[in-house]
């Protein structure tokens, strides 16, 4: 037996097939090996030494988006995402040069280095796809001077939180971070941005590089456990879901910003807005966080705003971290499914709580000629705050 733990954990799957209708890649291919049940069988066969590691085996596992939709409805509670990460780690999954450049670009805390890498990457012509996603999102940089490490609450102080800034949000969408700080202050909270925080480690975890992931996790725990916070607030659901599953956990609870501000939203003085919006729920918010209905509930306080909600079984948009770069055809196919729903009723806004989904969907909306502004839900709330 090559990997006893992986063998035992994959054996939890009872092969019922209830996951099949919820798996994006199975929906596209109708290939059993492209389903959670099929992938678990393949990983188990490898762990039991019944199947050799091969490019074909890797291809089937790597084509998984780790959206974890299968986990939400699995009666056996199979920790599918954890098992995929374990397999990639155990088989020493190789990261391509392309992915290494992108990871280094996103995870560097030195913005000048990230921008330099982006310029080199762009001039090399390695991936037009990535720049299609970044080019038209550059307007979301509203705080080029950077952030302070502490912001005081407006009015009566209700508590103190730490804000996780993340990598992609810092580099491409610090408007959301600035808006989050504003809303948290208006809700009555001091906001700290610990300078020692680093990348959450999600990209490395999903690539099978546990060593780097654990180093990031250790440093973040030191950064956030240094003070007694009421919560660690995240604005990017992919980052938040990773922080949420750190072992051992952080001292303070990790909470998505929409969920955190929900008890205080009624105290905010919001201007009405005669407009329409689609509310997109990222996979990490839908399948990992314990509560995910706060976004629509919060937005309902904006008088005049009409919300369109996706069906609860709407599949992954195809972003999935670096997946939109490593698997462009599948990613585009899934994006088109999302866009197809939006096209049935175009709106002024598309609101999503994940920077990767925002980049991906924004590019698709622009390509489709839809004049829809992509924002984080907290940015729309900040926009409607009365002075």
Secondary structure, 3 states (H helix, E strand, C coil): CCCHHHHHHHCCCCCCCCCHHHCHHHHHHCCHHHCHHHHHHHHHHHHCCCCCCCHHHHHHHHCCCCCCHHHHHCCCCCCHHHHHHHHHHHCCCCCCHHHHHHHHHHHCCCHHHHHHHHHHHHHHCCCHHHHHHHHCCHHHCCCCCCCCCEECCCCCCCEEEEEECCCHHHHHCHHHHHHHHHHHHHCCEEEECCCCCCCCCHHHHHCCCHHHHHHHHHHHHHHHCCCCCCEEEECCHHHHHHHHCCCCCCCCCEEEHHHHHHHHHHHCCECCCCEEEEEECCHHHHHCCCCCCHHHHHHCCCCCEEEEECCCCCCCCCCCCCHHHHCHHHHHHHHHHHHHHHHCCCCCEEEECCHHHHHHHHHHHHHCCCCCEEECHHHHHHHCECC
